[in-house]
Amino acid sequence: MKIALRVLIGLLVIAALGVALIPLFVLLDLNDGGTGWGLCDAGVATCRNSYFAGFELIAWLAAALFVIAGLIGLTARVLRWVERREKERRDPELLVG
C-alpha cells in the first residue's frame, strides 16, 4: 500500500511538472512557426484569437495545478496515516501514552 501511494505521489508530481511546462512548449512551437498547439491556426503572424484566449489557457492550467497539488497533499496525508497505523501495529506501547 505504501509503495502504491508513493508511486501515485511521484506520478502526480510528474503530472504537475508537465502541466507547468505546457506554456513553455506552446511558446516554443509558436517561435518555430507552428500553431502553438492549436492557438493560432496559421502561426503567430496571422493569429486572430481574442484577448482572452491566453488568459483562458492560464486559468485552465492553474486550475489543473491546484487540483493536482490538492491530490498530492491528500495522498501524502493518507500515506502518513498508513505509516502511523503500521507503526502502531508493530509497537503496541505507542497506544498507551
Gaussian input, Z-matrix of N, CA and C with variables (Angstrom, degrees):
# hf/3-21g

backbone

0 1
 N
 C     1     B1
 C     2     B2     1     A1
 N     3     B3     2     A2     1     D1
 C     4     B4     3     A3     2     D2
 C     5     B5     4     A4     3     D3
 N     6     B6     5     A5     4     D4
 C     7     B7     6     A6     5     D5
 C     8     B8     7     A7     6     D6
 N     9     B9     8     A8     7     D7
 C    10    B10     9     A9     8     D8
 C    11    B11    10    A10     9     D9
 N    12    B12    11    A11    10    D10
 C    13    B13    12    A12    11    D11
 C    14    B14    13    A13    12    D12
 N    15    B15    14    A14    13    D13
 C    16    B16    15    A15    14    D14
 C    17    B17    16    A16    15    D15
 N    18    B18    17    A17    16    D16
 C    19    B19    18    A18    17    D17
 C    20    B20    19    A19    18    D18
 N    21    B21    20    A20    19    D19
 C    22    B22    21    A21    20    D20
 C    23    B23    22    A22    21    D21
 N    24    B24    23    A23    22    D22
 C    25    B25    24    A24    23    D23
 C    26    B26    25    A25    24    D24
 N    27    B27    26    A26    25    D25
 C    28    B28    27    A27    26    D26
 C    29    B29    28    A28    27    D27
 N    30    B30    29    A29    28    D28
 C    31    B31    30    A30    29    D29
 C    32    B32    31    A31    30    D30
 N    33    B33    32    A32    31    D31
 C    34    B34    33    A33    32    D32
 C    35    B35    34    A34    33    D33
 N    36    B36    35    A35    34    D34
 C    37    B37    36    A36    35    D35
 C    38    B38    37    A37    36    D36
 N    39    B39    38    A38    37    D37
 C    40    B40    39    A39    38    D38
 C    41    B41    40    A40    39    D39
 N    42    B42    41    A41    40    D40
 C    43    B43    42    A42    41    D41
 C    44    B44    43    A43    42    D42
 N    45    B45    44    A44    43    D43
 C    46    B46    45    A45    44    D44
 C    47    B47    46    A46    45    D45
 N    48    B48    47    A47    46    D46
 C    49    B49    48    A48    47    D47
 C    50    B50    49    A49    48    D48
 N    51    B51    50    A50    49    D49
 C    52    B52    51    A51    50    D50
 C    53    B53    52    A52    51    D51
 N    54    B54    53    A53    52    D52
 C    55    B55    54    A54    53    D53
 C    56    B56    55    A55    54    D54
 N    57    B57    56    A56    55    D55
 C    58    B58    57    A57    56    D56
 C    59    B59    58    A58    57    D57
 N    60    B60    59    A59    58    D58
 C    61    B61    60    A60    59    D59
 C    62    B62    61    A61    60    D60
 N    63    B63    62    A62    61    D61
 C    64    B64    63    A63    62    D62
 C    65    B65    64    A64    63    D63
 N    66    B66    65    A65    64    D64
 C    67    B67    66    A66    65    D65
 C    68    B68    67    A67    66    D66
 N    69    B69    68    A68    67    D67
 C    70    B70    69    A69    68    D68
 C    71    B71    70    A70    69    D69
 N    72    B72    71    A71    70    D70
 C    73    B73    72    A72    71    D71
 C    74    B74    73    A73    72    D72
 N    75    B75    74    A74    73    D73
 C    76    B76    75    A75    74    D74
 C    77    B77    76    A76    75    D75
 N    78    B78    77    A77    76    D76
 C    79    B79    78    A78    77    D77
 C    80    B80    79    A79    78    D78
 N    81    B81    80    A80    79    D79
 C    82    B82    81    A81    80    D80
 C    83    B83    82    A82    81    D81
 N    84    B84    83    A83    82    D82
 C    85    B85    84    A84    83    D83
 C    86    B86    85    A85    84    D84
 N    87    B87    86    A86    85    D85
 C    88    B88    87    A87    86    D86
 C    89    B89    88    A88    87    D87
 N    90    B90    89    A89    88    D88
 C    91    B91    90    A90    89    D89
 C    92    B92    91    A91    90    D90
 N    93    B93    92    A92    91    D91
 C    94    B94    93    A93    92    D92
 C    95    B95    94    A94    93    D93
 N    96    B96    95    A95    94    D94
 C    97    B97    96    A96    95    D95
 C    98    B98    97    A97    96    D96
 N    99    B99    98    A98    97    D97
 C   100   B100    99    A99    98    D98
 C   101   B101   100   A100    99    D99
 N   102   B102   101   A101   100   D100
 C   103   B103   102   A102   101   D101
 C   104   B104   103   A103   102   D102
 N   105   B105   104   A104   103   D103
 C   106   B106   105   A105   104   D104
 C   107   B107   106   A106   105   D105
 N   108   B108   107   A107   106   D106
 C   109   B109   108   A108   107   D107
 C   110   B110   109   A109   108   D108
 N   111   B111   110   A110   109   D109
 C   112   B112   111   A111   110   D110
 C   113   B113   112   A112   111   D111
 N   114   B114   113   A113   112   D112
 C   115   B115   114   A114   113   D113
 C   116   B116   115   A115   114   D114
 N   117   B117   116   A116   115   D115
 C   118   B118   117   A117   116   D116
 C   119   B119   118   A118   117   D117
 N   120   B120   119   A119   118   D118
 C   121   B121   120   A120   119   D119
 C   122   B122   121   A121   120   D120
 N   123   B123   122   A122   121   D121
 C   124   B124   123   A123   122   D122
 C   125   B125   124   A124   123   D123
 N   126   B126   125   A125   124   D124
 C   127   B127   126   A126   125   D125
 C   128   B128   127   A127   126   D126
 N   129   B129   128   A128   127   D127
 C   130   B130   129   A129   128   D128
 C   131   B131   130   A130   129   D129
 N   132   B132   131   A131   130   D130
 C   133   B133   132   A132   131   D131
 C   134   B134   133   A133   132   D132
 N   135   B135   134   A134   133   D133
 C   136   B136   135   A135   134   D134
 C   137   B137   136   A136   135   D135
 N   138   B138   137   A137   136   D136
 C   139   B139   138   A138   137   D137
 C   140   B140   139   A139   138   D138
 N   141   B141   140   A140   139   D139
 C   142   B142   141   A141   140   D140
 C   143   B143   142   A142   141   D141
 N   144   B144   143   A143   142   D142
 C   145   B145   144   A144   143   D143
 C   146   B146   145   A145   144   D144
 N   147   B147   146   A146   145   D145
 C   148   B148   147   A147   146   D146
 C   149   B149   148   A148   147   D147
 N   150   B150   149   A149   148   D148
 C   151   B151   150   A150   149   D149
 C   152   B152   151   A151   150   D150
 N   153   B153   152   A152   151   D151
 C   154   B154   153   A153   152   D152
 C   155   B155   154   A154   153   D153
 N   156   B156   155   A155   154   D154
 C   157   B157   156   A156   155   D155
 C   158   B158   157   A157   156   D156
 N   159   B159   158   A158   157   D157
 C   160   B160   159   A159   158   D158
 C   161   B161   160   A160   159   D159
 N   162   B162   161   A161   160   D160
 C   163   B163   162   A162   161   D161
 C   164   B164   163   A163   162   D162
 N   165   B165   164   A164   163   D163
 C   166   B166   165   A165   164   D164
 C   167   B167   166   A166   165   D165
 N   168   B168   167   A167   166   D166
 C   169   B169   168   A168   167   D167
 C   170   B170   169   A169   168   D168
 N   171   B171   170   A170   169   D169
 C   172   B172   171   A171   170   D170
 C   173   B173   172   A172   171   D171
 N   174   B174   173   A173   172   D172
 C   175   B175   174   A174   173   D173
 C   176   B176   175   A175   174   D174
 N   177   B177   176   A176   175   D175
 C   178   B178   177   A177   176   D176
 C   179   B179   178   A178   177   D177
 N   180   B180   179   A179   178   D178
 C   181   B181   180   A180   179   D179
 C   182   B182   181   A181   180   D180
 N   183   B183   182   A182   181   D181
 C   184   B184   183   A183   182   D182
 C   185   B185   184   A184   183   D183
 N   186   B186   185   A185   184   D184
 C   187   B187   186   A186   185   D185
 C   188   B188   187   A187   186   D186
 N   189   B189   188   A188   187   D187
 C   190   B190   189   A189   188   D188
 C   191   B191   190   A190   189   D189
 N   192   B192   191   A191   190   D190
 C   193   B193   192   A192   191   D191
 C   194   B194   193   A193   192   D192
 N   195   B195   194   A194   193   D193
 C   196   B196   195   A195   194   D194
 C   197   B197   196   A196   195   D195
 N   198   B198   197   A197   196   D196
 C   199   B199   198   A198   197   D197
 C   200   B200   199   A199   198   D198
 N   201   B201   200   A200   199   D199
 C   202   B202   201   A201   200   D200
 C   203   B203   202   A202   201   D201
 N   204   B204   203   A203   202   D202
 C   205   B205   204   A204   203   D203
 C   206   B206   205   A205   204   D204
 N   207   B207   206   A206   205   D205
 C   208   B208   207   A207   206   D206
 C   209   B209   208   A208   207   D207
 N   210   B210   209   A209   208   D208
 C   211   B211   210   A210   209   D209
 C   212   B212   211   A211   210   D210
 N   213   B213   212   A212   211   D211
 C   214   B214   213   A213   212   D212
 C   215   B215   214   A214   213   D213
 N   216   B216   215   A215   214   D214
 C   217   B217   216   A216   215   D215
 C   218   B218   217   A217   216   D216
 N   219   B219   218   A218   217   D217
 C   220   B220   219   A219   218   D218
 C   221   B221   220   A220   219   D219
 N   222   B222   221   A221   220   D220
 C   223   B223   222   A222   221   D221
 C   224   B224   223   A223   222   D222
 N   225   B225   224   A224   223   D223
 C   226   B226   225   A225   224   D224
 C   227   B227   226   A226   225   D225
 N   228   B228   227   A227   226   D226
 C   229   B229   228   A228   227   D227
 C   230   B230   229   A229   228   D228
 N   231   B231   230   A230   229   D229
 C   232   B232   231   A231   230   D230
 C   233   B233   232   A232   231   D231
 N   234   B234   233   A233   232   D232
 C   235   B235   234   A234   233   D233
 C   236   B236   235   A235   234   D234
 N   237   B237   236   A236   235   D235
 C   238   B238   237   A237   236   D236
 C   239   B239   238   A238   237   D237
 N   240   B240   239   A239   238   D238
 C   241   B241   240   A240   239   D239
 C   242   B242   241   A241   240   D240
 N   243   B243   242   A242   241   D241
 C   244   B244   243   A243   242   D242
 C   245   B245   244   A244   243   D243
 N   246   B246   245   A245   244   D244
 C   247   B247   246   A246   245   D245
 C   248   B248   247   A247   246   D246
 N   249   B249   248   A248   247   D247
 C   250   B250   249   A249   248   D248
 C   251   B251   250   A250   249   D249
 N   252   B252   251   A251   250   D250
 C   253   B253   252   A252   251   D251
 C   254   B254   253   A253   252   D252
 N   255   B255   254   A254   253   D253
 C   256   B256   255   A255   254   D254
 C   257   B257   256   A256   255   D255
 N   258   B258   257   A257   256   D256
 C   259   B259   258   A258   257   D257
 C   260   B260   259   A259   258   D258
 N   261   B261   260   A260   259   D259
 C   262   B262   261   A261   260   D260
 C   263   B263   262   A262   261   D261
 N   264   B264   263   A263   262   D262
 C   265   B265   264   A264   263   D263
 C   266   B266   265   A265   264   D264
 N   267   B267   266   A266   265   D265
 C   268   B268   267   A267   266   D266
 C   269   B269   268   A268   267   D267
 N   270   B270   269   A269   268   D268
 C   271   B271   270   A270   269   D269
 C   272   B272   271   A271   270   D270
 N   273   B273   272   A272   271   D271
 C   274   B274   273   A273   272   D272
 C   275   B275   274   A274   273   D273
 N   276   B276   275   A275   274   D274
 C   277   B277   276   A276   275   D275
 C   278   B278   277   A277   276   D276
 N   279   B279   278   A278   277   D277
 C   280   B280   279   A279   278   D278
 C   281   B281   280   A280   279   D279
 N   282   B282   281   A281   280   D280
 C   283   B283   282   A282   281   D281
 C   284   B284   283   A283   282   D282
 N   285   B285   284   A284   283   D283
 C   286   B286   285   A285   284   D284
 C   287   B287   286   A286   285   D285
 N   288   B288   287   A287   286   D286
 C   289   B289   288   A288   287   D287
 C   290   B290   289   A289   288   D288

   B1=1.4575
   B2=1.5272
   B3=1.3484
   B4=1.4647
   B5=1.5231
   B6=1.3151
   B7=1.4631
   B8=1.5314
   B9=1.3295
   B10=1.4664
   B11=1.5248
   B12=1.3247
   B13=1.4640
   B14=1.5230
   B15=1.3129
   B16=1.4705
   B17=1.5226
   B18=1.3343
   B19=1.4680
   B20=1.5306
   B21=1.3348
   B22=1.4606
   B23=1.5279
   B24=1.3277
   B25=1.4697
   B26=1.5218
   B27=1.3227
   B28=1.4629
   B29=1.5178
   B30=1.3341
   B31=1.4686
   B32=1.5218
   B33=1.3383
   B34=1.4625
   B35=1.5316
   B36=1.3193
   B37=1.4700
   B38=1.5344
   B39=1.3277
   B40=1.4665
   B41=1.5319
   B42=1.3311
   B43=1.4727
   B44=1.5185
   B45=1.3328
   B46=1.4668
   B47=1.5289
   B48=1.3102
   B49=1.4671
   B50=1.5234
   B51=1.3240
   B52=1.4645
   B53=1.5112
   B54=1.3197
   B55=1.4731
   B56=1.5256
   B57=1.3206
   B58=1.4672
   B59=1.5323
   B60=1.3299
   B61=1.4631
   B62=1.5292
   B63=1.3136
   B64=1.4656
   B65=1.5323
   B66=1.3491
   B67=1.4774
   B68=1.5314
   B69=1.3176
   B70=1.4623
   B71=1.5212
   B72=1.3278
   B73=1.4546
   B74=1.5288
   B75=1.3227
   B76=1.4699
   B77=1.5280
   B78=1.3390
   B79=1.4708
   B80=1.5194
   B81=1.3272
   B82=1.4617
   B83=1.5274
   B84=1.3263
   B85=1.4639
   B86=1.5261
   B87=1.3272
   B88=1.4652
   B89=1.5291
   B90=1.3165
   B91=1.4577
   B92=1.5265
   B93=1.3227
   B94=1.4634
   B95=1.5252
   B96=1.3360
   B97=1.4572
   B98=1.5114
   B99=1.3085
   B100=1.4609
   B101=1.5122
   B102=1.3171
   B103=1.4637
   B104=1.5147
   B105=1.3008
   B106=1.4651
   B107=1.5094
   B108=1.3300
   B109=1.4721
   B110=1.5180
   B111=1.3173
   B112=1.4543
   B113=1.5172
   B114=1.3201
   B115=1.4669
   B116=1.5156
   B117=1.3125
   B118=1.4666
   B119=1.5271
   B120=1.3345
   B121=1.4629
   B122=1.5276
   B123=1.3106
   B124=1.4647
   B125=1.5286
   B126=1.2907
   B127=1.4507
   B128=1.5159
   B129=1.3053
   B130=1.4553
   B131=1.5289
   B132=1.3303
   B133=1.4679
   B134=1.5240
   B135=1.3102
   B136=1.4644
   B137=1.5259
   B138=1.2904
   B139=1.4610
   B140=1.5330
   B141=1.3143
   B142=1.4594
   B143=1.5300
   B144=1.3041
   B145=1.4674
   B146=1.5216
   B147=1.2991
   B148=1.4564
   B149=1.5254
   B150=1.3096
   B151=1.4570
   B152=1.5248
   B153=1.3188
   B154=1.4488
   B155=1.5247
   B156=1.3200
   B157=1.4647
   B158=1.5245
   B159=1.3120
   B160=1.4645
   B161=1.5176
   B162=1.3207
   B163=1.4586
   B164=1.5301
   B165=1.3257
   B166=1.4636
   B167=1.5280
   B168=1.3225
   B169=1.4640
   B170=1.5224
   B171=1.3101
   B172=1.4676
   B173=1.5237
   B174=1.3269
   B175=1.4617
   B176=1.5264
   B177=1.3307
   B178=1.4625
   B179=1.5180
   B180=1.3238
   B181=1.4654
   B182=1.5294
   B183=1.3274
   B184=1.4658
   B185=1.5301
   B186=1.3211
   B187=1.4662
   B188=1.5239
   B189=1.3264
   B190=1.4762
   B191=1.5226
   B192=1.3310
   B193=1.4704
   B194=1.5240
   B195=1.3333
   B196=1.4677
   B197=1.5250
   B198=1.3213
   B199=1.4668
   B200=1.5262
   B201=1.3219
   B202=1.4667
   B203=1.5278
   B204=1.3255
   B205=1.4684
   B206=1.5273
   B207=1.3220
   B208=1.4608
   B209=1.5163
   B210=1.3312
   B211=1.4622
   B212=1.5207
   B213=1.3296
   B214=1.4661
   B215=1.5277
   B216=1.3360
   B217=1.4610
   B218=1.5135
   B219=1.3243
   B220=1.4645
   B221=1.5260
   B222=1.3176
   B223=1.4590
   B224=1.5170
   B225=1.3212
   B226=1.4707
   B227=1.5281
   B228=1.3257
   B229=1.4689
   B230=1.5296
   B231=1.3289
   B232=1.4657
   B233=1.5241
   B234=1.3265
   B235=1.4608
   B236=1.5257
   B237=1.3303
   B238=1.4808
   B239=1.5223
   B240=1.3437
   B241=1.4660
   B242=1.5287
   B243=1.3356
   B244=1.4658
   B245=1.5249
   B246=1.3303
   B247=1.4657
   B248=1.5235
   B249=1.3284
   B250=1.4641
   B251=1.5295
   B252=1.3342
   B253=1.4647
   B254=1.5164
   B255=1.3100
   B256=1.4646
   B257=1.5262
   B258=1.3208
   B259=1.4608
   B260=1.5256
   B261=1.3372
   B262=1.4627
   B263=1.5212
   B264=1.3126
   B265=1.4685
   B266=1.5132
   B267=1.3212
   B268=1.4642
   B269=1.5123
   B270=1.3110
   B271=1.4702
   B272=1.5204
   B273=1.3459
   B274=1.4655
   B275=1.5329
   B276=1.3263
   B277=1.4749
   B278=1.5227
   B279=1.3056
   B280=1.4509
   B281=1.5316
   B282=1.3131
   B283=1.4573
   B284=1.5215
   B285=1.3315
   B286=1.4670
   B287=1.5208
   B288=1.0246
   B289=1.4477
   B290=1.4002
   A1=110.56
   A2=115.35
   A3=118.36
   A4=111.20
   A5=116.30
   A6=119.49
   A7=109.93
   A8=116.15
   A9=119.55
   A10=110.96
   A11=117.68
   A12=120.53
   A13=111.38
   A14=116.83
   A15=119.69
   A16=111.50
   A17=116.36
   A18=120.08
   A19=109.63
   A20=116.86
   A21=120.62
   A22=111.32
   A23=116.97
   A24=120.07
   A25=110.42
   A26=117.35
   A27=120.72
   A28=112.16
   A29=116.67
   A30=120.17
   A31=111.57
   A32=116.56
   A33=119.68
   A34=111.45
   A35=117.11
   A36=120.38
   A37=109.88
   A38=116.47
   A39=119.88
   A40=110.33
   A41=116.98
   A42=120.44
   A43=110.56
   A44=117.56
   A45=120.50
   A46=110.58
   A47=116.66
   A48=119.42
   A49=111.03
   A50=116.58
   A51=120.08
   A52=112.16
   A53=116.91
   A54=120.59
   A55=110.19
   A56=116.65
   A57=119.66
   A58=111.74
   A59=117.40
   A60=120.24
   A61=113.44
   A62=118.79
   A63=121.27
   A64=112.21
   A65=120.28
   A66=118.16
   A67=113.12
   A68=117.18
   A69=120.14
   A70=110.81
   A71=116.98
   A72=119.94
   A73=112.05
   A74=117.48
   A75=120.67
   A76=110.10
   A77=116.44
   A78=119.64
   A79=112.22
   A80=117.46
   A81=120.18
   A82=110.54
   A83=116.98
   A84=120.32
   A85=110.78
   A86=117.36
   A87=120.36
   A88=111.34
   A89=116.63
   A90=121.49
   A91=111.41
   A92=116.80
   A93=120.66
   A94=113.09
   A95=117.05
   A96=120.49
   A97=113.70
   A98=117.81
   A99=121.18
   A100=112.37
   A101=115.15
   A102=120.88
   A103=112.55
   A104=118.62
   A105=120.36
   A106=111.40
   A107=114.98
   A108=122.96
   A109=110.98
   A110=115.80
   A111=120.71
   A112=115.33
   A113=118.57
   A114=119.82
   A115=111.51
   A116=117.12
   A117=122.11
   A118=107.90
   A119=116.96
   A120=121.09
   A121=114.02
   A122=117.21
   A123=120.06
   A124=111.89
   A125=118.10
   A126=121.25
   A127=111.85
   A128=116.03
   A129=120.97
   A130=112.55
   A131=118.08
   A132=120.61
   A133=112.03
   A134=117.67
   A135=120.92
   A136=112.05
   A137=117.73
   A138=122.17
   A139=109.83
   A140=116.33
   A141=121.89
   A142=111.28
   A143=117.99
   A144=121.09
   A145=111.12
   A146=115.43
   A147=119.39
   A148=109.45
   A149=114.95
   A150=119.44
   A151=112.22
   A152=116.76
   A153=120.46
   A154=113.95
   A155=119.12
   A156=120.97
   A157=111.16
   A158=117.07
   A159=120.63
   A160=112.07
   A161=116.11
   A162=119.81
   A163=111.45
   A164=115.60
   A165=119.73
   A166=110.18
   A167=116.49
   A168=120.37
   A169=110.58
   A170=117.20
   A171=120.90
   A172=110.68
   A173=117.42
   A174=120.57
   A175=111.15
   A176=117.07
   A177=119.98
   A178=111.62
   A179=116.76
   A180=119.92
   A181=111.12
   A182=117.21
   A183=120.09
   A184=110.53
   A185=116.92
   A186=119.58
   A187=110.91
   A188=116.07
   A189=119.44
   A190=110.83
   A191=116.90
   A192=119.49
   A193=111.62
   A194=117.33
   A195=119.84
   A196=111.27
   A197=116.76
   A198=119.94
   A199=110.57
   A200=116.27
   A201=119.85
   A202=110.32
   A203=117.57
   A204=120.22
   A205=110.92
   A206=117.02
   A207=120.23
   A208=111.88
   A209=116.63
   A210=120.18
   A211=111.79
   A212=117.04
   A213=120.07
   A214=109.58
   A215=117.12
   A216=120.56
   A217=112.46
   A218=116.63
   A219=120.75
   A220=111.34
   A221=116.98
   A222=120.82
   A223=110.99
   A224=117.48
   A225=120.50
   A226=110.46
   A227=116.77
   A228=120.20
   A229=110.93
   A230=117.08
   A231=120.72
   A232=110.00
   A233=117.35
   A234=120.95
   A235=110.96
   A236=117.77
   A237=120.11
   A238=111.44
   A239=116.63
   A240=120.71
   A241=110.75
   A242=117.18
   A243=121.40
   A244=109.96
   A245=117.38
   A246=119.99
   A247=111.66
   A248=117.28
   A249=120.39
   A250=110.55
   A251=117.04
   A252=120.42
   A253=111.29
   A254=116.63
   A255=120.84
   A256=110.71
   A257=116.80
   A258=121.10
   A259=110.65
   A260=117.61
   A261=120.64
   A262=111.16
   A263=117.50
   A264=120.30
   A265=111.53
   A266=117.05
   A267=120.73
   A268=112.53
   A269=117.39
   A270=122.10
   A271=109.53
   A272=118.00
   A273=120.93
   A274=113.28
   A275=119.12
   A276=120.87
   A277=112.11
   A278=117.35
   A279=120.47
   A280=111.22
   A281=116.41
   A282=120.46
   A283=111.77
   A284=118.78
   A285=122.15
   A286=110.25
   A287=138.02
   A288=128.59
   A289=114.57
   D1=-43.10
   D2=-178.97
   D3=-64.82
   D4=-38.74
   D5=-178.96
   D6=-65.62
   D7=-41.76
   D8=179.34
   D9=-62.93
   D10=-40.09
   D11=178.51
   D12=-66.97
   D13=-39.22
   D14=177.90
   D15=-66.31
   D16=-39.64
   D17=176.83
   D18=-64.30
   D19=-41.16
   D20=178.23
   D21=-61.73
   D22=-42.53
   D23=176.74
   D24=-61.56
   D25=-42.94
   D26=178.13
   D27=-61.42
   D28=-42.85
   D29=178.53
   D30=-65.59
   D31=-37.72
   D32=178.17
   D33=-67.23
   D34=-37.34
   D35=177.13
   D36=-65.45
   D37=-41.94
   D38=177.56
   D39=-63.69
   D40=-39.29
   D41=177.61
   D42=-64.40
   D43=-40.70
   D44=178.86
   D45=-63.75
   D46=-41.58
   D47=177.38
   D48=-64.23
   D49=-39.89
   D50=177.69
   D51=-62.38
   D52=-44.09
   D53=178.58
   D54=-65.08
   D55=-38.65
   D56=-179.10
   D57=-68.81
   D58=-26.13
   D59=-177.92
   D60=-89.64
   D61=-8.07
   D62=-178.74
   D63=-56.66
   D64=-46.73
   D65=179.43
   D66=-59.57
   D67=-34.78
   D68=177.88
   D69=-64.00
   D70=-44.59
   D71=179.82
   D72=-67.99
   D73=-34.48
   D74=176.02
   D75=-63.56
   D76=-45.44
   D77=179.16
   D78=-65.90
   D79=-38.92
   D80=177.44
   D81=-64.11
   D82=-39.54
   D83=178.11
   D84=-64.99
   D85=-43.47
   D86=177.60
   D87=-63.54
   D88=-38.45
   D89=-179.67
   D90=-64.52
   D91=-33.64
   D92=179.70
   D93=-85.55
   D94=7.65
   D95=178.04
   D96=91.22
   D97=10.19
   D98=179.76
   D99=-82.35
   D100=-169.69
   D101=-177.54
   D102=-92.34
   D103=-0.20
   D104=-177.94
   D105=66.64
   D106=39.64
   D107=-179.38
   D108=58.56
   D109=38.48
   D110=174.74
   D111=97.47
   D112=-2.24
   D113=179.19
   D114=-70.67
   D115=-41.09
   D116=179.84
   D117=-125.40
   D118=116.04
   D119=-173.15
   D120=-61.81
   D121=-39.66
   D122=-175.92
   D123=-117.74
   D124=26.98
   D125=179.83
   D126=97.22
   D127=174.43
   D128=-172.83
   D129=-72.64
   D130=-24.77
   D131=-178.21
   D132=-67.36
   D133=-32.61
   D134=-178.75
   D135=-112.35
   D136=23.76
   D137=-177.10
   D138=-71.88
   D139=125.73
   D140=-178.38
   D141=-121.44
   D142=33.59
   D143=178.39
   D144=-73.52
   D145=157.69
   D146=176.65
   D147=-71.28
   D148=169.80
   D149=179.33
   D150=-67.84
   D151=-19.05
   D152=-174.45
   D153=-92.87
   D154=-4.10
   D155=-178.30
   D156=-62.07
   D157=-44.28
   D158=178.78
   D159=-66.36
   D160=-41.09
   D161=179.31
   D162=-66.58
   D163=-36.03
   D164=178.05
   D165=-65.13
   D166=-42.65
   D167=177.32
   D168=-62.07
   D169=-44.26
   D170=179.38
   D171=-63.27
   D172=-39.95
   D173=179.92
   D174=-64.34
   D175=-43.84
   D176=178.17
   D177=-64.06
   D178=-41.58
   D179=179.68
   D180=-67.35
   D181=-39.89
   D182=178.21
   D183=-65.32
   D184=-41.58
   D185=177.71
   D186=-62.53
   D187=-41.36
   D188=178.02
   D189=-63.36
   D190=-40.70
   D191=178.56
   D192=-65.04
   D193=-39.89
   D194=178.05
   D195=-64.28
   D196=-40.70
   D197=178.70
   D198=-65.02
   D199=-44.35
   D200=179.90
   D201=-65.15
   D202=-41.15
   D203=177.97
   D204=-63.11
   D205=-39.67
   D206=176.58
   D207=-63.71
   D208=-40.55
   D209=177.42
   D210=-66.10
   D211=-36.19
   D212=176.52
   D213=-63.70
   D214=-45.38
   D215=179.07
   D216=-62.71
   D217=-42.94
   D218=178.95
   D219=-64.62
   D220=-43.04
   D221=178.97
   D222=-65.20
   D223=-39.42
   D224=178.03
   D225=-65.07
   D226=-38.73
   D227=177.87
   D228=-64.43
   D229=-42.57
   D230=177.79
   D231=-64.19
   D232=-40.16
   D233=178.18
   D234=-62.03
   D235=-43.51
   D236=177.01
   D237=-62.45
   D238=-39.71
   D239=178.90
   D240=-63.74
   D241=-43.29
   D242=179.06
   D243=-63.90
   D244=-43.47
   D245=179.40
   D246=-64.59
   D247=-38.56
   D248=178.95
   D249=-66.15
   D250=-42.76
   D251=177.92
   D252=-63.07
   D253=-40.12
   D254=178.77
   D255=-65.20
   D256=-39.73
   D257=179.21
   D258=-67.39
   D259=-37.96
   D260=178.02
   D261=-66.49
   D262=-34.19
   D263=177.61
   D264=-68.68
   D265=-36.52
   D266=179.59
   D267=-73.85
   D268=-35.59
   D269=-176.16
   D270=-127.09
   D271=88.94
   D272=-176.11
   D273=-65.30
   D274=-17.22
   D275=178.86
   D276=-66.24
   D277=-19.68
   D278=179.12
   D279=-67.14
   D280=-25.48
   D281=-179.65
   D282=-73.96
   D283=-22.42
   D284=-175.54
   D285=-80.44
   D286=-18.63
   D287=-174.53
   D288=-130.37

